[in-house]
Amino acid sequence: MHNTSIGAGYDDIRDAVRTLCAEFPAEYHRKVDEERRYPEEFVDALTRNGWMAALIPEEYGGSGLGLAEASVIMEEINRAGGNSGACHGQMYNMNTLIRHGSEEQRKFYLPKIASGELRLQSMGVTEPTTGTDTTKIKTTAVRKGDKYVINGQKVWISRVQHSDLMILLARTTPLDQVKRKSEGLSIFLVDLKEAIGHGMTVQPIANMVNHETNELFFDNLEIPVENLIGEEGQGFKYILTGLNAERALIAAECIGDGYWFIDKVTNYANERIVFGRPIGQNQGVQFPIAESFIEVEAANLMRFEACRLYDEQQPCGTQANMAKYLAAKASWEAANACLQFHGGFGFACEYDIERKFRETRLYQVAPISTNLILSYVAEHVLGMPRSF
Ligand SMILES: Cc1cc2nc3c(=O)[nH]c(=O)nc-3n(C[C@H](O)[C@H](O)[C@H](O)COP(=O)(O)OP(=O)(O)OC[C@H]3O[C@@H](n4cnc5c(N)ncnc54)[C@H](O)[C@@H]3O)c2cc1C
């Protein structure tokens, strides 16, 4: 495994996560993928060892680490051949609750999440009829006495079957009654055990990766008013705390994937002899690998910049988006080179390349597609005209 100086200073975390990941070798992740089941043992081990409570302040029983450290944990999981998609929700949701929740909510939920009694793994934003146009979501929350009544539908909501809590985005003031379309949206903590079967239905979506994701239907689901996070109508601002964290964390996961692909293909290119020499002696083989390595390294710099700004509570939307864009692109290039230079063997499940190839491909589309990042940068950073 090569080492560079980017992200130096996290050696203790890296060593500890690597040691834990070594207990769950490639065979484990391959089998879990084959069986299309949740890596329960792996997530349990992460929880028992305190990694799932990394972002929870020490006074509530966590480790009080920042997003940079959380991103290193996610990176190492992917670099070890695993898939953080099973557990990253708890990391990116956490600051939404910590920064915008009330002291009562923090006191009630955080120690339980830190001990592993509760999981906060899900965030419900995307809807089938509005897609990326988030402010047009149609799920509504209407206040009736001491309850909010939720109606609507969500799609692609991950880890609902392996979480106790979900942060839900819903419209509390109709779109035609707000000055700005980002107003009138609110976020809620949904107790999933109470909700399922009592106004909320979960329909699993079989998909290309072993990723537990679902369609959700809300039919008069009642949520206590004390589960509103922050101020009613300001939810869009709050959900960005989670979305920016998610982008930076997924950048780190793609970087972990990128290093995994590069290590795998470099080793193979050095060993595989065809035409009497290692395939890695051919520049046609070397160059795509070297290129993707350069791109992973560059993405890594942007990822740490995004995390730094996030942890300092400075605006970081641009850097988080750019880090995710660069890292997803770099890991995809590395995945292609890895598959290509393994020849036929790249397609054999036992090499794990086809699995990681599928897993890393997701990040061109989710949690935000590359086109939407480009349009964000064009409009908000470069000042070009708004196109939609
Ligand atoms: C496995 C998986 C897990 C997910 N988990 C979650 C989750 O836990 N919670 C959650 O809320 N969501 C989740 N999502 C949803 C994910 O965030 C969305 O799929 C993603 O944001 C894209 O939205 P969409 O699918 O509605 O695509 P659309 O918005 O319908 O877009 C479709 C395509 O058109 C392009 N496009 C659309 N508009 C424009 C434009 N104006 N200019 C240029 N191109 C455009 C997009 O780039 C995209 O490629 C998940 C998705 C997947 C696949």
The ligand as an SDF file (V2000), in Angstrom:
LIG
                    3D

 53 58  0  0  0  0  0  0  0  0999 V2000
  -28.6840    3.7390   -3.9860 C   0  0  0  0  0  0  0  0  0  0  0  0
  -29.2310    5.0890   -3.7110 C   0  0  0  0  0  0  0  0  0  0  0  0
  -29.3440    5.5220   -2.4020 C   0  0  0  0  0  0  0  0  0  0  0  0
  -29.8970    6.7610   -2.1240 C   0  0  0  0  0  0  0  0  0  0  0  0
  -30.0970    7.1480   -0.8170 N   0  0  0  0  0  0  0  0  0  0  0  0
  -30.8030    8.2880   -0.5400 C   0  0  0  0  0  0  0  0  0  0  0  0
  -31.1570    8.6160    0.7970 C   0  0  0  0  0  0  0  0  0  0  0  0
  -30.8090    7.9130    1.7490 O   0  0  0  0  0  0  0  0  0  0  0  0
  -31.9070    9.7180    1.0080 N   0  0  0  0  0  0  0  0  0  0  0  0
  -32.3300   10.5160   -0.0080 C   0  0  0  0  0  0  0  0  0  0  0  0
  -33.0160   11.5020    0.2660 O   0  0  0  0  0  0  0  0  0  0  0  0
  -32.0090   10.2380   -1.2940 N   0  0  0  0  0  0  0  0  0  0  0  0
  -31.2600    9.1420   -1.5880 C   0  0  0  0  0  0  0  0  0  0  0  0
  -30.9390    8.8220   -2.8900 N   0  0  0  0  0  0  0  0  0  0  0  0
  -31.4180    9.6840   -3.9620 C   0  0  0  0  0  0  0  0  0  0  0  0
  -30.2990   10.4360   -4.6830 C   0  0  0  0  0  0  0  0  0  0  0  0
  -29.8680   11.5000   -3.8770 O   0  0  0  0  0  0  0  0  0  0  0  0
  -30.8810   10.8870   -6.0320 C   0  0  0  0  0  0  0  0  0  0  0  0
  -31.0700    9.7290   -6.8200 O   0  0  0  0  0  0  0  0  0  0  0  0
  -29.9790   11.8490   -6.7220 C   0  0  0  0  0  0  0  0  0  0  0  0
  -29.9290   13.0650   -6.0130 O   0  0  0  0  0  0  0  0  0  0  0  0
  -30.4910   12.1480   -8.1370 C   0  0  0  0  0  0  0  0  0  0  0  0
  -31.8510   12.4860   -8.0930 O   0  0  0  0  0  0  0  0  0  0  0  0
  -32.9140   11.7410   -9.0230 P   0  0  0  0  0  0  0  0  0  0  0  0
  -32.6510   10.2860   -8.9710 O   0  0  0  0  0  0  0  0  0  0  0  0
  -34.2600   12.1950   -8.6570 O   0  0  0  0  0  0  0  0  0  0  0  0
  -32.5360   12.2460  -10.4660 O   0  0  0  0  0  0  0  0  0  0  0  0
  -33.2150   13.4340  -11.2800 P   0  0  0  0  0  0  0  0  0  0  0  0
  -33.2310   14.6720  -10.4790 O   0  0  0  0  0  0  0  0  0  0  0  0
  -34.4900   12.9210  -11.8530 O   0  0  0  0  0  0  0  0  0  0  0  0
  -32.1670   13.6000  -12.4520 O   0  0  0  0  0  0  0  0  0  0  0  0
  -31.9610   12.5630  -13.4300 C   0  0  0  0  0  0  0  0  0  0  0  0
  -30.7340   12.9090  -14.2640 C   0  0  0  0  0  0  0  0  0  0  0  0
  -30.9750   14.1180  -14.9810 O   0  0  0  0  0  0  0  0  0  0  0  0
  -29.9580   15.0530  -14.7200 C   0  0  0  0  0  0  0  0  0  0  0  0
  -30.5440   16.4040  -14.5690 N   0  0  0  0  0  0  0  0  0  0  0  0
  -31.6940   16.7370  -13.9230 C   0  0  0  0  0  0  0  0  0  0  0  0
  -31.8980   18.0580  -14.0040 N   0  0  0  0  0  0  0  0  0  0  0  0
  -30.8560   18.5730  -14.6980 C   0  0  0  0  0  0  0  0  0  0  0  0
  -30.4830   19.8830  -15.1010 C   0  0  0  0  0  0  0  0  0  0  0  0
  -31.2400   20.9390  -14.8090 N   0  0  0  0  0  0  0  0  0  0  0  0
  -29.3360   20.0420  -15.8170 N   0  0  0  0  0  0  0  0  0  0  0  0
  -28.5750   18.9710  -16.1330 C   0  0  0  0  0  0  0  0  0  0  0  0
  -28.8610   17.7150  -15.7700 N   0  0  0  0  0  0  0  0  0  0  0  0
  -29.9870   17.5100  -15.0600 C   0  0  0  0  0  0  0  0  0  0  0  0
  -29.3060   14.6380  -13.4000 C   0  0  0  0  0  0  0  0  0  0  0  0
  -27.9710   15.0420  -13.3620 O   0  0  0  0  0  0  0  0  0  0  0  0
  -29.4840   13.1290  -13.4300 C   0  0  0  0  0  0  0  0  0  0  0  0
  -28.3740   12.5220  -14.0390 O   0  0  0  0  0  0  0  0  0  0  0  0
  -30.3210    7.6100   -3.1800 C   0  0  0  0  0  0  0  0  0  0  0  0
  -30.1720    7.1760   -4.5170 C   0  0  0  0  0  0  0  0  0  0  0  0
  -29.6400    5.9370   -4.7900 C   0  0  0  0  0  0  0  0  0  0  0  0
  -29.5360    5.4870   -6.2180 C   0  0  0  0  0  0  0  0  0  0  0  0
  1  2  1  0
  2  3  1  0
  2 52  2  0
  3  4  2  0
  4  5  1  0
  4 50  1  0
  5  6  2  0
  6  7  1  0
  6 13  1  0
  7  8  2  0
  7  9  1  0
  9 10  1  0
 10 11  2  0
 10 12  1  0
 12 13  2  0
 13 14  1  0
 14 15  1  0
 14 50  1  0
 15 16  1  0
 16 17  1  0
 16 18  1  0
 18 19  1  0
 18 20  1  0
 20 21  1  0
 20 22  1  0
 22 23  1  0
 23 24  1  0
 24 25  2  0
 24 26  1  0
 24 27  1  0
 27 28  1  0
 28 29  2  0
 28 30  1  0
 28 31  1  0
 31 32  1  0
 32 33  1  0
 33 34  1  0
 33 48  1  0
 34 35  1  0
 35 36  1  0
 35 46  1  0
 36 37  1  0
 36 45  1  0
 37 38  2  0
 38 39  1  0
 39 40  1  0
 39 45  2  0
 40 41  1  0
 40 42  2  0
 42 43  1  0
 43 44  2  0
 44 45  1  0
 46 47  1  0
 46 48  1  0
 48 49  1  0
 50 51  2  0
 51 52  1  0
 52 53  1  0
M  END
$$$$
